[in-house]
């Protein structure tokens, strides 16, 4: 078993110091080392049956770009969309008890809707969002040590619906042996990773399906390595919504420690930028007036992303097994 990180190792990360100062206990003060022995703190989400659904406002064509918005049926058309949750994060204020729910939704590619061909917009981009019930939370493009001029934006749909379904029965796994047995029996597993910051006054709890888990049956060891999950940046949190969220994967092999690896954008070389900007297929930035391009035309395409910054946090990790 790996040794616990020292406080110096933990605080070496700016985001780690900002997000959590002493996440060594459950909200009721129970030591995190006993997390595997506790009752579950809430229902177990059935992620394969939980969705965000929206209805768009009637489409208004862009005055500059022919294909902006991607609505093939033209002006006035309305789109209905359903997307699965990938993970859910709750931020609880200790001062008020208010809970902000963050939903990481399943990704898709930037697309035209609804054509018979030419489905994907070029240059391509990923539609990947973190929503609260009222706002979109920007996903960080920079590492945790760099700030970004971003803020939450109100959702702009005509109608929205969050449908969160739960398993009717589930078991909290309290030992590595139980985790191994549940994994080998091919039962649905969720993890719930929680940390608490007494100084800043919040608790964050992230629930997510365990899509990947490793076992060493002979040694009685397990390792969750799964994602993506949202990790809100709490650096400038003042009791409301976070200004941005990191997109991360999470790993842990015990009940009181987790490690996150954060995604960021990487600027491509000048040669690769030429390739990214090259016009091909049904080009999404085709101008209505080619002789009058706007400033900054064409917009910068999405840059490649990498996972290359880790945070080590003292957490409470619950493993939940659905009884199906």
Backbone bond lengths (Angstrom), bond angles and torsions (degrees), N, CA, C in turn:
res aa  C-N    CA-C-N  psi(-1)  N-CA   C-N-CA  omega(-1)  CA-C   N-CA-C  phi
1 X - - - 1.468 - - 1.528 108.81 -
2 X 1.330 116.47 136.24 1.451 120.55 -179.72 1.517 110.91 -67.56
3 X 1.322 115.36 149.40 1.445 119.98 177.21 1.526 109.58 -73.26
4 X 1.338 115.55 150.72 1.459 119.67 176.51 1.530 109.29 -65.50
5 X 1.339 117.70 145.00 1.454 119.51 177.44 1.518 110.91 -67.40
6 X 1.322 115.36 145.38 1.458 119.08 175.18 1.520 109.27 -73.72
7 X 1.328 115.61 162.48 1.466 119.52 178.65 1.520 110.22 -60.62
8 X 1.340 116.86 -36.26 1.468 119.57 179.64 1.521 110.89 -64.32
9 X 1.343 116.99 -42.39 1.458 120.26 177.40 1.515 110.69 -61.40
10 X 1.312 115.36 -42.16 1.461 120.18 -177.42 1.528 111.71 -65.15
11 X 1.333 116.52 -47.37 1.452 120.81 -176.29 1.517 113.04 -77.07
12 X 1.323 117.52 -5.98 1.455 120.80 179.39 1.525 110.77 -62.22
13 X 1.304 116.58 -27.63 1.462 120.79 178.78 1.526 109.60 -89.95
14 X 1.332 116.38 126.79 1.469 120.29 178.30 1.507 111.26 -58.60
15 X 1.338 116.70 -45.39 1.465 119.39 -179.12 1.512 110.58 -65.53
16 X 1.333 116.98 -37.62 1.452 119.58 179.29 1.509 111.19 -62.49
17 X 1.330 115.91 -41.05 1.460 119.41 178.78 1.516 111.35 -68.34
18 X 1.338 116.54 -33.93 1.458 119.43 -177.82 1.518 111.98 -79.16
19 X 1.326 116.28 -37.26 1.460 119.86 -174.73 1.506 112.02 -75.58
20 X 1.325 117.95 -40.56 1.453 119.73 -174.39 1.519 109.61 -148.31
21 X 1.317 116.30 136.11 1.460 121.19 -179.68 1.510 111.73 -106.50
22 X 1.320 118.33 -37.18 1.460 119.78 -176.22 1.516 109.42 -153.27
23 X 1.315 116.82 63.40 1.463 120.16 -176.02 1.517 110.08 -82.20
24 X 1.305 115.96 66.75 1.459 120.91 -175.83 1.512 112.50 -115.09
25 X 1.343 117.81 9.79 1.451 119.14 -178.85 1.514 110.95 -146.20
26 X 1.331 115.01 157.38 1.448 121.62 171.47 1.521 109.25 -74.08
27 X 1.346 118.57 166.21 1.462 119.88 -179.90 1.523 114.07 -54.47
28 X 1.347 119.10 -26.69 1.466 119.89 -179.85 1.530 112.80 -92.63
29 X 1.346 116.76 6.62 1.448 120.84 177.61 1.513 114.71 92.44
30 X 1.340 118.80 0.53 1.450 121.50 179.05 1.522 110.00 -66.78
31 X 1.336 120.04 131.92 1.458 120.80 -179.72 1.517 111.45 -56.32
32 X 1.343 115.74 139.62 1.456 120.25 -178.18 1.514 112.16 -64.12
33 X 1.305 118.80 -27.32 1.455 121.03 -179.72 1.516 112.04 -59.90
34 X 1.361 117.18 -20.67 1.455 120.99 179.74 1.522 112.11 -99.32
35 X 1.348 115.67 14.29 1.461 118.31 -172.66 1.507 112.44 -58.40
36 X 1.340 118.00 -37.05 1.443 120.44 -178.02 1.508 113.62 -67.76
37 X 1.328 117.97 -8.31 1.457 121.71 -177.61 1.535 112.18 -103.37
38 X 1.350 117.87 3.75 1.452 120.65 -172.05 1.528 111.71 -95.66
39 X 1.327 114.63 160.80 1.455 119.67 170.10 1.530 109.09 -70.33
40 X 1.324 116.46 152.02 1.456 119.89 178.06 1.525 109.92 -63.06
41 X 1.339 116.03 145.51 1.451 121.30 -177.60 1.526 112.49 -87.65
42 X 1.315 118.79 2.17 1.459 121.46 179.07 1.503 110.23 -179.87
43 X 1.336 118.02 178.39 1.463 121.26 179.90 1.529 111.32 -66.75
44 X 1.327 115.30 161.96 1.465 121.96 177.90 1.521 108.54 -96.07
45 X 1.340 116.47 118.74 1.460 121.70 -176.64 1.529 110.08 -72.17
46 X 1.323 115.33 136.54 1.464 121.68 171.69 1.531 106.72 -93.54
47 X 1.326 116.40 93.86 1.463 120.44 -171.89 1.527 112.64 -68.33
48 X 1.318 117.93 -26.36 1.463 119.74 179.67 1.519 112.22 -75.67
49 X 1.340 117.45 -6.17 1.470 120.83 177.86 1.527 111.73 -128.21
50 X 1.329 116.45 21.65 1.465 121.12 -179.72 1.527 108.97 -118.71
51 X 1.340 115.74 129.31 1.452 121.03 -169.87 1.527 111.90 -136.59
52 X 1.335 113.75 155.58 1.463 121.48 160.74 1.522 107.02 -107.54
53 X 1.341 116.60 129.72 1.454 121.97 -179.38 1.518 108.72 -124.15
54 X 1.339 116.21 136.48 1.452 118.30 177.06 1.521 111.02 -137.87
55 X 1.328 113.91 157.17 1.460 123.44 170.67 1.517 107.18 -116.72
56 X 1.324 116.43 127.07 1.456 120.14 -178.25 1.519 111.01 -76.77
57 X 1.303 115.84 160.69 1.450 120.95 168.43 1.533 108.92 -73.77
58 X 1.337 118.59 157.47 1.474 119.94 177.42 1.528 110.88 -53.58
59 X 1.322 115.13 134.57 1.459 121.42 -173.06 1.523 111.67 -69.40
60 X 1.334 115.36 133.21 1.465 122.65 174.69 1.524 107.43 -115.36
61 X 1.339 119.63 114.88 1.468 121.26 -178.52 1.520 112.29 -59.62
62 X 1.332 115.09 147.50 1.452 122.20 178.31 1.527 109.37 -73.73
63 X 1.312 116.26 140.63 1.464 119.97 -176.34 1.522 112.96 -78.77
64 X 1.350 117.01 -14.21 1.470 120.26 -176.15 1.526 111.53 -108.34
65 X 1.348 116.69 -45.32 1.461 120.84 -174.18 1.524 110.34 -108.16
66 X 1.331 116.41 135.30 1.456 122.52 -176.03 1.525 111.37 -66.06
67 X 1.352 116.56 -42.30 1.464 120.40 -170.78 1.521 113.86 -102.48
68 X 1.321 118.66 3.15 1.471 120.38 -178.20 1.518 110.25 -59.26
69 X 1.318 116.39 136.28 1.455 121.67 -178.29 1.503 113.68 92.41
70 X 1.346 116.65 -27.15 1.454 120.89 170.56 1.515 116.17 71.90
71 X 1.335 119.51 12.00 1.462 121.47 -176.36 1.528 109.42 -87.48
72 X 1.332 116.15 99.83 1.456 122.22 -173.54 1.520 111.78 -65.48
73 X 1.337 117.43 -31.46 1.463 120.46 -177.12 1.530 112.97 -74.35
74 X 1.333 117.09 -7.24 1.451 120.17 169.99 1.519 115.09 88.85
75 X 1.327 114.51 -169.56 1.460 122.41 -173.15 1.520 111.00 -56.44
76 X 1.346 114.30 135.45 1.458 120.97 177.14 1.505 115.09 86.43
77 X 1.338 118.76 -10.11 1.465 120.56 -178.68 1.524 110.52 -70.97
78 X 1.317 116.12 151.17 1.462 123.63 -176.01 1.519 108.61 -123.65
79 X 1.323 115.95 142.07 1.463 121.60 -177.53 1.529 109.74 -120.70
80 X 1.329 116.17 136.92 1.462 122.85 171.89 1.523 108.58 -111.58
81 X 1.322 116.53 133.54 1.467 121.60 -173.48 1.522 109.52 -134.87
82 X 1.341 116.01 139.39 1.464 122.21 173.35 1.518 108.05 -126.08
83 X 1.340 117.04 129.52 1.457 122.68 -178.89 1.527 109.43 -134.10
84 X 1.317 116.14 135.07 1.459 121.41 177.37 1.522 112.10 -67.92
85 X 1.337 115.44 149.61 1.468 120.30 166.54 1.539 108.83 -72.06
86 X 1.334 116.08 145.34 1.464 120.42 168.14 1.526 111.04 -103.79
87 X 1.318 117.10 -30.33 1.466 121.56 178.81 1.519 108.25 -165.33
88 X 1.326 115.85 161.54 1.461 121.79 178.92 1.519 108.70 -133.22
89 X 1.330 116.10 137.37 1.464 122.55 -178.60 1.516 109.05 -127.20
90 X 1.325 116.92 129.06 1.464 122.56 176.11 1.526 109.86 -109.78
91 X 1.325 116.13 129.90 1.464 122.34 174.25 1.523 107.13 -110.36
92 X 1.335 117.15 117.24 1.460 122.12 -178.24 1.524 110.19 -109.50
93 X 1.317 116.64 124.81 1.460 122.19 175.89 1.526 109.27 -80.28
94 X 1.333 118.36 126.00 1.450 121.53 177.59 1.526 111.40 -68.19
95 X 1.317 116.51 -30.13 1.472 119.47 -175.88 1.523 112.03 -74.34
96 X 1.328 117.55 -38.43 1.462 120.70 -173.23 1.526 113.71 -113.80
97 X 1.333 116.90 -17.89 1.454 120.33 -174.18 1.514 113.48 78.57
98 X 1.336 117.86 -0.74 1.460 121.55 -179.48 1.525 110.11 -66.59
99 X 1.324 116.36 139.18 1.464 122.91 179.48 1.515 109.21 -115.46
100 X 1.322 116.82 123.27 1.461 122.25 171.77 1.528 107.76 -99.81
101 X 1.334 116.34 125.39 1.452 121.68 -179.87 1.529 109.80 -98.25
102 X 1.330 116.19 127.80 1.458 122.43 175.77 1.522 108.34 -113.16
103 X 1.343 116.21 129.65 1.452 121.93 -179.42 1.528 108.81 -115.20
104 X 1.330 117.19 118.27 1.463 120.96 171.05 1.518 107.48 -87.67
105 X 1.337 116.43 121.80 1.456 121.21 -176.26 1.524 110.75 -97.48
106 X 1.337 114.37 155.27 1.461 121.21 178.05 1.527 109.19 -61.90
107 X 1.337 118.91 143.06 1.459 120.49 -176.42 1.529 112.43 -85.20
108 X 1.317 114.40 161.21 1.459 120.96 166.89 1.522 107.01 -145.57
109 X 1.333 116.66 172.63 1.456 120.38 177.57 1.528 109.72 -89.13
110 X 1.321 116.00 152.53 1.462 119.68 173.17 1.522 108.43 -57.29
111 X 1.345 116.44 129.47 1.457 119.99 -168.35 1.515 111.55 -139.30
112 X 1.328 114.35 161.28 1.453 121.17 166.85 1.526 107.86 -94.27
113 X 1.329 117.19 140.91 1.473 120.61 -179.13 1.526 109.47 -133.58
114 X 1.305 119.67 133.75 1.467 128.08 -9.56 1.523 105.44 -115.82
115 X 1.358 118.77 104.81 1.468 121.83 -176.56 1.535 111.49 -93.16
116 X 1.316 116.19 -179.83 1.456 122.12 171.38 1.521 111.46 -98.97
117 X 1.321 116.66 -17.10 1.465 123.34 174.51 1.521 107.55 -157.43
118 X 1.343 116.66 178.32 1.475 121.12 -176.30 1.526 110.48 54.72
119 X 1.329 115.54 59.04 1.462 120.58 -177.01 1.529 112.54 -75.46
120 X 1.336 117.62 -34.32 1.459 120.65 -169.43 1.520 111.39 -101.31
121 X 1.340 114.86 131.83 1.453 120.15 177.72 1.524 109.92 -73.59
122 X 1.325 116.18 141.31 1.456 123.03 178.26 1.519 108.86 -125.93
123 X 1.342 119.31 132.80 1.467 127.11 -3.18 1.530 111.43 -59.99
124 X 1.317 115.45 145.59 1.449 120.85 -175.58 1.531 110.94 -76.71
125 X 1.309 114.80 156.95 1.456 121.18 174.78 1.511 108.99 -149.91
126 X 1.324 116.29 160.71 1.458 121.31 179.40 1.520 110.06 -98.67
127 X 1.333 116.24 129.11 1.458 120.46 169.59 1.522 107.19 -89.77
128 X 1.302 116.02 102.93 1.469 122.95 -177.72 1.509 106.73 -137.77
129 X 1.337 117.75 121.75 1.460 119.68 -171.55 1.524 111.15 -136.47
130 X 1.332 114.06 152.80 1.462 123.46 166.38 1.524 106.37 -115.67
131 X 1.330 116.46 118.73 1.456 121.49 -179.42 1.526 110.23 -114.96
132 X 1.332 115.79 143.49 1.455 120.59 158.69 1.528 105.79 -93.94
133 X 1.317 117.11 -172.83 1.464 118.43 178.46 1.523 112.24 -73.64
134 X 1.330 117.04 -11.02 1.467 120.13 -177.76 1.521 114.30 -129.55
135 X 1.351 117.91 -19.63 1.458 120.94 -171.96 1.529 111.24 -136.77
136 X 1.329 114.38 157.62 1.452 121.52 167.42 1.518 109.41 -96.43
137 X 1.345 116.62 132.73 1.462 122.25 179.41 1.523 108.46 -100.83
138 X 1.335 119.31 121.17 1.462 119.96 -179.31 1.524 112.17 -58.98
139 X 1.311 116.20 140.21 1.461 121.93 174.26 1.524 108.03 -89.85
140 X 1.323 116.23 128.98 1.463 121.52 -174.04 1.526 111.43 -60.59
141 X 1.326 115.04 137.41 1.456 121.45 173.51 1.523 111.57 -104.13
142 X 1.336 116.30 -16.26 1.460 121.81 -177.60 1.525 109.95 -111.23
143 X 1.338 117.57 163.13 1.469 119.91 177.39 1.523 111.09 -66.73
144 X 1.312 115.68 169.05 1.464 120.83 -174.89 1.518 112.99 -64.92
145 X 1.329 117.80 -21.64 1.460 121.61 -178.52 1.517 112.89 -81.97
146 X 1.353 117.31 -5.44 1.454 121.27 -178.36 1.526 109.60 -119.07
147 X 1.327 115.49 134.11 1.462 119.98 178.64 1.527 109.75 -84.26
148 X 1.328 115.93 162.00 1.461 122.27 177.64 1.523 108.59 -135.08
149 X 1.308 115.35 146.72 1.467 120.49 178.97 1.524 108.58 -85.15
150 X 1.325 116.06 73.81 1.463 122.17 -178.70 1.524 108.85 -134.17
151 X 1.322 115.80 160.81 1.467 121.34 179.62 1.523 108.46 -158.08
152 X 1.324 117.72 158.67 1.467 119.88 176.73 1.523 111.23 -61.69
153 X 1.340 114.76 145.96 1.462 120.41 178.71 1.530 109.34 -124.48
154 X 1.339 117.25 140.03 1.468 119.61 178.78 1.527 111.42 -59.90
155 X 1.323 116.96 143.47 1.453 120.90 174.49 1.526 109.18 -65.07
156 X 1.329 115.78 144.76 1.465 119.76 -172.98 1.526 112.03 -121.98
157 X 1.330 116.60 36.01 1.455 120.82 179.26 1.524 110.43 -94.54
158 X 1.336 115.82 160.09 1.460 119.79 175.33 1.523 110.60 -71.64
159 X 1.336 116.93 -40.55 1.455 122.14 178.33 1.518 109.00 -145.21
160 X 1.339 116.91 148.90 1.459 122.08 175.98 1.521 109.73 -138.58
161 X 1.319 115.25 155.02 1.458 120.12 174.77 1.529 108.99 -150.88
162 X 1.326 115.88 127.51 1.463 122.32 173.44 1.528 107.68 -102.02
163 X 1.319 117.35 119.00 1.465 122.18 179.82 1.518 108.16 -113.24
164 X 1.334 116.93 103.83 1.461 122.37 -178.55 1.523 108.45 -108.91
165 X 1.323 116.03 110.75 1.461 121.47 179.52 1.522 109.54 -103.63
166 X 1.328 115.28 150.33 1.460 121.53 -177.45 1.522 110.30 -125.80
167 X 1.318 116.36 156.13 1.461 121.63 172.61 1.532 108.64 -71.08
168 X 1.315 116.25 140.09 1.466 119.76 -178.21 1.517 112.20 -71.23
169 X 1.340 116.63 -29.93 1.464 120.57 178.96 1.523 108.77 -139.16
170 X 1.325 115.36 140.04 1.463 119.44 176.68 1.518 109.26 -156.60
171 X 1.319 115.21 164.28 1.466 122.52 -178.15 1.520 109.14 -122.62
172 X 1.346 116.18 138.68 1.459 121.38 172.06 1.520 108.15 -86.05
173 X 1.312 116.46 121.41 1.462 120.89 -178.36 1.523 109.13 -83.19
174 X 1.323 117.07 123.22 1.461 120.52 -169.73 1.522 114.10 -108.99
175 X 1.328 118.06 4.57 1.464 119.80 -179.07 1.525 108.89 -152.97
176 X 1.331 117.73 156.69 1.466 119.74 175.20 1.526 112.75 -56.25
177 X 1.332 117.81 -36.47 1.457 120.02 -179.75 1.527 110.97 -64.08
178 X 1.325 117.66 -39.63 1.455 120.14 176.58 1.525 111.55 -65.19
179 X 1.321 116.57 -37.98 1.461 120.56 177.25 1.527 110.13 -62.34
180 X 1.326 116.14 -44.37 1.462 120.67 179.56 1.523 110.86 -61.95
181 X 1.314 116.51 -45.98 1.467 120.18 -178.30 1.526 111.30 -64.30
182 X 1.328 117.54 -42.03 1.461 120.48 -179.98 1.525 111.16 -66.65
183 X 1.328 116.42 -37.39 1.461 120.24 179.05 1.524 111.06 -65.53
184 X 1.326 116.89 -46.11 1.462 121.04 -177.86 1.531 111.76 -70.32
185 X 1.331 117.34 -22.31 1.463 119.81 177.05 1.525 111.98 -85.32
186 X 1.346 115.94 1.12 1.468 122.64 174.02 1.526 113.18 62.71
187 X 1.329 115.79 36.58 1.455 121.08 176.24 1.530 110.03 -86.63
188 X 1.358 118.54 149.77 1.470 120.54 174.73 1.523 111.18 -61.38
189 X 1.330 116.48 134.56 1.459 122.53 -179.85 1.521 110.29 -124.02
190 X 1.316 116.58 138.05 1.464 124.01 167.11 1.513 108.60 -118.94
191 X 1.323 115.01 156.98 1.462 120.76 168.69 1.522 108.05 -120.53
192 X 1.323 114.95 148.16 1.465 121.54 174.47 1.523 107.44 -129.38
193 X 1.337 115.94 112.03 1.459 122.34 -177.23 1.528 108.76 -106.67
194 X 1.336 116.04 124.74 1.463 121.64 -173.00 1.527 110.01 -127.46
195 X 1.331 115.78 137.68 1.465 119.52 169.63 1.518 109.64 -140.13
196 X 1.316 114.09 156.89 1.467 121.83 -169.36 1.521 108.96 -132.29
197 X 1.323 116.17 133.51 1.463 122.57 177.07 1.519 108.19 -117.18
198 X 1.323 116.14 104.43 1.465 120.67 -177.97 1.519 111.85 -69.59
199 X 1.335 117.34 -34.41 1.467 120.38 -177.12 1.522 110.62 -70.21
200 X 1.325 117.28 -49.90 1.465 120.77 -179.55 1.519 112.01 -78.80
201 X 1.338 117.58 -20.16 1.455 120.65 172.72 1.508 115.47 84.39
202 X 1.319 118.05 44.99 1.456 120.17 177.13 1.526 110.70 -148.41
203 X 1.328 114.60 159.32 1.457 123.25 170.76 1.518 107.76 -126.22
204 X 1.326 116.77 134.30 1.458 122.38 177.47 1.521 108.61 -115.98
205 X 1.329 115.79 131.01 1.458 122.02 178.38 1.519 108.56 -128.81
206 X 1.321 116.80 123.48 1.464 122.55 -177.73 1.523 108.43 -115.68
207 X 1.335 116.99 122.83 1.461 121.01 176.55 1.522 109.01 -111.83
208 X 1.333 115.75 139.47 1.461 120.18 -174.32 1.523 109.43 -157.62
209 X 1.328 117.45 151.86 1.463 119.96 176.60 1.522 110.31 -73.53
210 X 1.320 116.13 142.59 1.465 120.49 177.17 1.525 107.22 -85.50
211 X 1.325 115.89 96.02 1.460 121.39 -178.76 1.524 111.86 -82.16
212 X 1.334 116.83 -27.12 1.465 121.28 -179.66 1.522 108.82 -137.08
213 X 1.332 116.22 132.09 1.460 121.32 175.96 1.528 108.32 -145.90
214 X 1.323 116.10 139.76 1.456 122.77 178.60 1.525 109.26 -110.13
215 X 1.335 116.28 144.60 1.462 121.91 179.65 1.522 110.74 -128.35
216 X 1.320 115.39 145.69 1.458 122.74 162.00 1.521 105.31 -121.78
217 X 1.326 115.72 93.76 1.456 120.75 -171.64 1.523 110.87 -63.40
218 X 1.321 116.74 -42.06 1.467 120.23 -177.25 1.519 111.96 -62.41
219 X 1.341 116.43 -40.22 1.467 120.40 -178.55 1.531 112.32 -88.60
220 X 1.322 117.99 -7.12 1.461 120.75 -179.35 1.508 113.31 70.46
221 X 1.333 116.75 39.76 1.465 121.62 -176.91 1.524 110.62 -118.88
222 X 1.332 115.62 150.59 1.456 121.91 173.34 1.520 109.10 -135.98
223 X 1.318 116.33 158.98 1.463 121.11 176.38 1.519 109.01 -147.96
224 X 1.321 115.68 116.52 1.460 121.38 172.02 1.519 108.27 -84.27
225 X 1.315 116.31 132.59 1.466 122.60 175.15 1.514 106.14 -144.29
226 X 1.329 116.12 97.11 1.461 117.99 -169.15 1.522 110.66 -151.24
227 X 1.300 115.84 172.21 1.449 122.12 -179.78 1.517 110.01 158.42
228 X 1.329 115.06 -169.61 1.465 126.90 0.57 1.524 112.25 -79.12
229 X 1.338 114.88 159.42 1.457 122.42 175.23 1.529 107.90 -135.91
230 X 1.342 117.31 153.42 1.462 119.52 177.04 1.525 110.74 -85.28
231 X 1.318 116.21 140.23 1.463 121.94 174.29 1.522 107.33 -128.72
232 X 1.337 118.26 101.60 1.470 119.98 -174.86 1.524 111.71 -65.42
233 X 1.329 114.56 141.32 1.460 121.57 174.50 1.523 107.61 -83.58
234 X 1.327 116.45 111.27 1.462 121.30 -174.97 1.531 112.35 -100.25
235 X 1.326 117.30 16.22 1.454 121.30 -175.06 1.524 112.18 -55.23
236 X 1.328 116.21 -45.62 1.471 119.47 -177.11 1.521 111.39 -113.07
237 X 1.313 117.78 26.24 1.465 122.10 -177.85 1.524 110.85 -65.56
238 X 1.325 115.60 134.11 1.465 120.99 -179.13 1.523 111.40 -128.24
239 X 1.316 117.19 27.17 1.443 120.30 176.20 1.512 114.86 102.99
240 X 1.340 117.71 -3.73 1.460 120.82 179.95 1.519 111.39 -115.35
241 X 1.324 115.23 -130.35 1.460 120.84 179.68 1.524 110.77 -84.86
242 X 1.327 118.38 146.56 1.467 119.97 172.57 1.527 109.47 -71.06
243 X 1.328 116.06 153.95 1.471 119.36 -178.93 1.518 112.21 -76.06
244 X 1.338 117.86 -25.27 1.460 121.57 178.55 1.520 108.76 -158.70
245 X 1.332 115.18 168.17 1.460 121.00 176.63 1.518 108.70 -133.02
246 X 1.320 115.79 138.77 1.461 120.05 172.96 1.521 109.38 -81.68
247 X 1.330 115.52 146.19 1.452 120.95 171.33 1.523 106.66 -96.43
248 X 1.338 117.30 124.68 1.456 120.82 -170.63 1.520 111.39 -138.03
249 X 1.321 115.00 163.03 1.456 123.29 160.72 1.528 106.55 -109.49
250 X 1.330 116.56 156.41 1.450 121.00 -175.62 1.519 109.56 -128.99
251 X 1.330 115.87 140.91 1.456 121.74 175.69 1.523 110.58 -132.30
252 X 1.332 115.99 141.52 1.461 119.88 172.34 1.521 109.09 -158.32
253 X 1.339 114.89 154.94 1.467 120.96 179.90 1.531 111.20 -133.13
254 X 1.327 116.35 11.95 1.458 121.85 175.29 1.528 107.85 -152.67
255 X 1.314 116.34 178.82 1.456 119.92 -170.16 1.530 114.31 -92.56
256 X 1.340 118.97 0.01 1.468 119.40 -174.78 1.524 113.86 -131.46
257 X 1.327 117.41 21.53 1.466 120.26 -178.56 1.523 108.81 -158.08
258 X 1.342 116.23 139.36 1.460 120.69 176.07 1.521 109.47 -142.12
259 X 1.302 114.71 152.29 1.462 121.43 177.31 1.525 108.54 -123.54
260 X 1.335 115.54 132.72 1.458 121.81 179.80 1.524 109.08 -113.14
261 X 1.328 116.52 143.75 1.454 120.75 172.67 1.518 107.87 -119.39
262 X 1.347 116.82 127.03 1.455 123.92 -168.19 1.523 111.40 -99.11
263 X 1.346 114.43 145.58 1.461 120.87 177.39 1.521 110.79 -93.63
264 X 1.319 116.09 148.23 1.457 122.16 174.81 1.526 109.14 -149.32
265 X 1.333 115.19 161.98 1.462 120.08 173.65 1.521 110.19 -80.97
266 X 1.340 115.60 153.84 1.454 122.28 175.80 1.523 108.69 -127.46
267 X 1.319 116.81 126.69 1.463 119.93 -179.41 1.520 110.36 -69.85
268 X 1.334 117.87 126.49 1.465 120.09 179.79 1.526 111.03 -76.52
269 X 1.314 115.35 167.73 1.462 120.94 177.50 1.526 109.65 -69.75
270 X 1.338 116.96 166.31 1.463 120.99 178.33 1.523 110.64 -59.67
271 X 1.336 116.45 -38.24 1.465 119.97 179.16 1.522 110.74 -64.38
272 X 1.332 116.28 -43.31 1.461 119.59 179.66 1.531 111.57 -68.98
273 X 1.334 117.18 -31.98 1.460 119.59 176.72 1.527 110.70 -62.80
274 X 1.332 117.50 -38.76 1.456 120.39 177.13 1.526 110.28 -61.04
275 X 1.322 116.50 -39.64 1.470 120.39 178.98 1.524 110.39 -67.94
276 X 1.343 116.31 -41.33 1.457 119.77 -179.52 1.527 111.50 -64.65
277 X 1.328 117.27 -34.75 1.456 121.81 -177.79 1.530 112.59 -84.93
278 X 1.324 117.39 -8.93 1.467 119.81 -176.04 1.522 110.92 -60.68
279 X 1.307 114.77 141.78 1.469 120.11 -178.89 1.529 109.10 -85.26
280 X 1.326 115.64 126.25 1.465 120.48 -179.81 1.524 108.89 -152.31
281 X 1.330 115.47 151.54 1.454 120.28 176.90 1.525 112.03 59.60
282 X 1.317 115.14 -149.49 1.468 122.06 177.20 1.520 107.07 -83.13
283 X 1.314 115.74 89.59 1.461 122.39 -170.19 1.526 109.76 -68.84
284 X 1.321 115.75 125.10 1.463 120.42 -173.91 1.526 113.02 -68.09
285 X 1.351 117.95 -19.67 1.468 120.95 -176.29 1.521 112.51 -104.67
286 X 1.335 116.85 29.34 1.455 119.90 176.31 1.533 110.11 -67.02
287 X 1.326 115.42 127.66 1.465 121.22 -174.06 1.523 111.71 -84.19
288 X 1.323 115.76 146.23 1.454 119.80 170.61 1.526 110.48 -70.57
289 X 1.316 116.03 -34.87 1.467 121.25 177.68 1.526 108.24 -125.70
290 X 1.340 117.47 92.53 1.478 120.07 -177.30 1.522 113.22 -59.72
291 X 1.319 117.87 -20.51 1.467 121.11 -178.41 1.526 112.57 -86.66
292 X 1.344 116.26 -0.85 1.469 118.83 -177.30 1.532 109.96 -137.57
293 X 1.341 117.41 63.81 1.469 119.43 -178.70 1.525 111.33 -70.78
294 X 1.337 118.19 146.19 1.464 120.63 178.01 1.524 110.70 -75.00
295 X 1.302 116.31 164.57 1.456 121.94 177.00 1.528 109.29 -60.21
296 X 1.332 116.73 132.30 1.455 120.92 178.53 1.512 114.52 84.88
297 X 1.323 117.16 9.21 1.466 120.73 179.20 1.531 110.41 -73.47
298 X 1.339 118.29 138.12 1.467 127.07 -9.38 1.529 110.48 -80.59
299 X 1.338 118.43 157.83 1.468 120.17 177.43 1.527 111.17 -57.98
300 X 1.335 115.14 151.40 1.465 119.29 -179.79 1.519 110.39 -64.46
301 X 1.333 118.55 128.79 1.469 119.72 176.13 1.527 110.92 -72.08
302 X 1.311 115.44 165.73 1.463 120.10 177.30 1.518 109.96 -61.75
303 X 1.315 116.43 138.72 1.454 121.10 177.08 1.527 110.16 -91.20
304 X 1.324 117.38 159.26 1.474 119.93 176.75 1.526 111.02 -61.16
305 X 1.317 116.09 155.75 1.459 121.53 179.15 1.521 110.56 -123.09
306 X 1.326 115.25 153.05 1.463 121.83 177.25 1.527 108.56 -139.05
307 X 1.318 115.63 156.46 1.468 122.72 170.72 1.526 106.67 -104.62
308 X 1.343 116.62 113.56 1.465 117.01 -170.77 1.520 113.18 -155.50
309 X 1.343 118.00 24.04 1.466 121.86 175.69 1.521 107.52 -140.78
310 X 1.317 117.64 126.91 1.460 120.19 -176.41 1.523 111.55 -111.92
311 X 1.337 114.89 146.16 1.460 123.41 173.76 1.515 108.29 -122.23
312 X 1.321 116.76 133.05 1.463 122.41 178.22 1.526 108.37 -109.25
313 X 1.329 116.14 118.79 1.459 120.49 -172.80 1.519 111.08 -125.88
314 X 1.316 115.95 141.00 1.467 121.36 171.70 1.528 107.32 -81.34
315 X 1.282 116.22 116.46 1.458 121.59 -170.41 1.515 110.61 -134.34
316 X 1.319 114.79 173.69 1.457 122.67 165.92 1.521 106.92 -109.68
317 X 1.315 117.56 122.91 1.456 122.08 -179.58 1.529 109.40 -113.97
318 X 1.319 115.80 117.52 1.469 121.47 173.79 1.531 108.05 -102.48
319 X 1.303 116.25 137.83 1.466 121.68 171.30 1.519 107.98 -112.14
320 X 1.324 115.77 125.83 1.458 122.46 -174.96 1.531 109.15 -116.07
321 X 1.332 115.81 134.12 1.450 121.91 -178.09 1.531 109.17 -118.99
322 X 1.326 116.39 120.97 1.460 120.81 -179.95 1.522 110.24 -72.48
323 X 1.330 116.72 137.27 1.456 122.10 175.78 1.522 108.54 -91.55
324 X 1.320 116.50 92.25 1.465 121.03 -176.89 1.538 109.36 -124.97
